[in-house]
Amino acid sequence: MKTRDRILECALQLFNEQGEPNVTTLEIATEMGISPGNLYYHFHGKEPLILALFERFHNELAPLLNPPAEARLDVEDYWLFLHLIVERLAQYRFLFQDLSNLAGDCPSWRTASACG
């Protein structure tokens, strides 16, 4: 796994466990055993890190919310989709814990360009 992906995984875990406002990039670097400069090489601060996690969440969730129109889905398929959606929401739960704080910390998150 690439360092960038490892940083995202570590940040996601720490944000979910401790809450995003309580985690610094220094703590993420320390948890990973890398230098703060190495983390900064991949993400120039906390905002780009949050945006990358949001983009990853969006990319994982979008196919579940937009199944192919020609697909014939039965009740079990809908239950599977629902299960997978709830799983993703739980995996990225820090995004929903304090939206006003997150939007304040990450102003570009509110723009359409931030979502890809």
N, C-alpha and C positions, 0 to 999 in steps of 0.2 A: 504494500500500500504506500502511495506517495505521501510525502510529508504534509502536503496541503490537505489531503484527505484525512490524515491522522489528526491534524489540528482541528478540522471540522468535527470529527468524532469526539475528540476530547472536550472541545468547547460545548458541544451539544450535551454531553454527559454532565459537565459541571453546571451549565446553565439550568438544566432540568433539576439537578440535585439541590443547588444552592440559590437558584434564581439569578437571572441575567445581571441585575444591578449589583449583586454581591460578588461577581467574578471579574477579575481584571485579566488583561492579556498576560501580565507577569505571572499570575497564578496558573494560567493555561500553559505557558512555556515551562514553568517549574514542574507542573504535573507531568508533562511530556518528557522532561529531561532535555530540553533544547534551550538555546539561548533566546532571550527576548528579541535579539536582532534577527535570528532565524525566523521567528514567528512574524516579525515585522516585514521580512522579505516577501512573505506570502500574503500577509494581510496588514495593510497600513493602518492598524488600529482596530478597535472593537466594532465600529460601524460596518466596515467591509466584511468582517467575519459574520455578523448578524445577517447582513444582506445575502451572503453566500448560503447560509443555512436556510434563509427564507426561500431563496431560489431553488435550493435542493428540495425543500418541502413542496413547493409549488410544482416542480417537475415530477415528483413522485405521486402527488395527489391528482394532477390534471387528467391522466388517463383513466383513473377510477371514476371521476366525475363526468367524463365524456366517453362512454363506451361507443363503439361503432354503431351507427344508426341501423345497419342491416343485421346486427346481432340479435338473435332470438334468445331472450333471457327468461328463465323460469324463476320461481320463487327462491330456489336454492342459490341461484346466481346472484340475486339481489342481496341475500343474506351474506354471501361471500364478499360482495362489493362493500356492504355496510361494515362488515368485520374489518376489511382492509383499510377502509377510511378511518374508522375509530382507532385502529392500530397506528396509522400515520399521525393522527391528532395526538395520541399519547406519546409517540416518539418525539414529537416536536412541541411538547406541552409548554415549554418556556415561552413560546410565542403568544400564548393565550393567558398567561398568568397576570400580566399587568400591561395591557395594551397601551395605555396612555403614557406610561413610563418608557416603554419601548419606542413608541412613536417620537417621544421627546428626545431620546438618546440617538435616534436614527432618523433624522428628518427626511433623508432621500428615500426612505422606505415607503413614504406616503405617495411618492410619485409613480406614475405608470411605468416610466423607464426602469425603475428599480426591479420590476417584476419580469423583466425580459422583454 
